[in-house]
Amino acid sequence: HASRESLTVKVEVYEGEQSVVLPCQYRQVLENILTVKWSRYDLNPNTVHQQQEGDDLHSQNQLFKGRTSMTPLDSGDFNLTLKKPKLSDSGNYTCSIIDDEGEKKL
């Protein structure tokens, strides 16, 4: 069974900023992390950014195309950088990790 933890970041965006960083860190042992996913559940599709061994953006919402980046997963730092934020980017973002036991929301 997968334990579920939740990290939801509320983002308020001001026009004209170069970028905004959404924080997400995981302090437990990282052995079998397969995927980290940032989501915004008021959008369809809800994927803001997904990373496995590299960026996996085939299911990314087109509103974020070319505007998101993450550091490599082995850093334990899953912060999402959102470039050229718009007022419409304001909202609640959820950081989740998916390992071989299932999905955990941080």
C-alpha positions as CSV (number, residue, x, y, z in Angstrom):
1,H,0.0,0.0,0.0
2,A,1.2,3.5,-0.6
3,S,1.2,6.1,2.1
4,R,-0.3,9.4,1.1
5,E,1.1,12.8,2.1
6,S,0.1,16.1,0.5
7,L,2.0,19.2,-0.3
8,T,-0.1,21.8,-2.0
9,V,1.5,25.2,-2.8
10,K,-0.8,28.2,-3.3
11,V,0.7,30.5,-5.9
12,E,-0.2,34.1,-6.4
13,V,1.3,35.5,-9.5
14,Y,2.1,39.1,-10.4
15,E,2.6,40.1,-14.0
16,G,6.1,41.1,-15.0
17,E,8.0,38.6,-12.8
18,Q,10.7,36.6,-14.6
19,S,9.9,33.4,-12.8
20,V,8.3,31.9,-9.7
21,V,9.7,28.9,-7.8
22,L,7.2,26.4,-6.2
23,P,9.0,24.6,-3.3
24,C,8.8,20.8,-2.8
25,Q,11.4,18.7,-0.9
26,Y,11.2,15.1,0.2
27,R,13.3,14.3,3.3
28,Q,13.0,10.6,3.5
29,V,15.3,8.0,1.8
30,L,14.9,8.2,-2.0
31,E,15.5,4.8,-3.4
32,N,12.9,4.0,-6.0
33,I,11.3,7.2,-7.0
34,L,10.0,6.7,-10.5
35,T,8.2,10.0,-11.2
36,V,7.6,13.4,-9.7
37,K,4.5,15.2,-10.9
38,W,3.3,18.8,-10.4
39,S,-0.5,19.1,-10.9
40,R,-3.2,21.7,-10.8
41,Y,-6.5,20.0,-10.4
42,D,-8.7,22.8,-11.6
43,L,-7.2,22.3,-15.1
44,N,-7.7,19.6,-17.7
45,P,-5.3,18.0,-18.3
46,N,-4.0,18.7,-14.8
47,T,-0.3,18.0,-15.4
48,V,1.9,21.1,-15.0
49,H,5.2,19.2,-15.2
50,Q,6.3,15.6,-14.9
51,Q,9.8,14.2,-14.6
52,Q,11.1,10.7,-14.7
53,E,14.7,10.1,-15.7
54,G,14.2,13.3,-17.7
55,D,11.3,15.6,-18.4
56,D,8.2,13.7,-19.5
57,L,5.9,16.4,-20.9
58,H,3.7,14.4,-23.3
59,S,0.7,14.9,-20.9
60,Q,1.6,18.5,-20.0
61,N,-1.2,21.1,-20.1
62,Q,-0.4,23.3,-23.1
63,L,-0.8,26.5,-20.9
64,F,2.6,25.6,-19.4
65,K,4.4,24.5,-22.6
66,G,8.0,25.7,-22.6
67,R,7.7,27.5,-19.2
68,T,8.5,24.9,-16.6
69,S,11.7,23.3,-15.4
70,M,12.9,21.0,-12.5
71,T,16.2,20.0,-11.1
72,P,17.2,16.3,-11.5
73,L,15.3,13.9,-9.2
74,D,18.4,12.6,-7.5
75,S,18.9,16.0,-5.8
76,G,15.9,15.4,-3.5
77,D,14.7,18.9,-4.4
78,F,11.6,18.8,-6.6
79,N,11.1,22.5,-6.8
80,L,9.3,23.7,-10.0
81,T,10.4,26.8,-11.7
82,L,7.6,28.5,-13.7
83,K,8.9,31.0,-16.2
84,K,7.1,34.1,-17.4
85,P,4.2,33.7,-15.0
86,K,0.8,35.0,-15.9
87,L,-2.1,36.1,-13.7
88,S,-3.9,32.9,-14.9
89,D,-1.2,30.8,-13.3
90,S,-2.4,31.7,-9.8
91,G,-3.9,28.7,-8.1
92,N,-3.1,25.6,-6.0
93,Y,-0.3,23.3,-7.2
94,T,0.3,19.8,-5.9
95,C,3.6,18.0,-5.9
96,S,3.4,14.2,-5.9
97,I,6.0,11.4,-6.1
98,I,5.2,8.0,-7.6
99,D,7.4,5.1,-6.6
100,D,7.1,1.4,-6.9
101,E,4.6,1.4,-4.0
102,G,2.2,3.9,-5.7
103,E,1.6,7.6,-5.5
104,K,2.5,9.9,-2.6
105,K,1.3,13.5,-2.5
106,L,3.9,15.6,-0.7
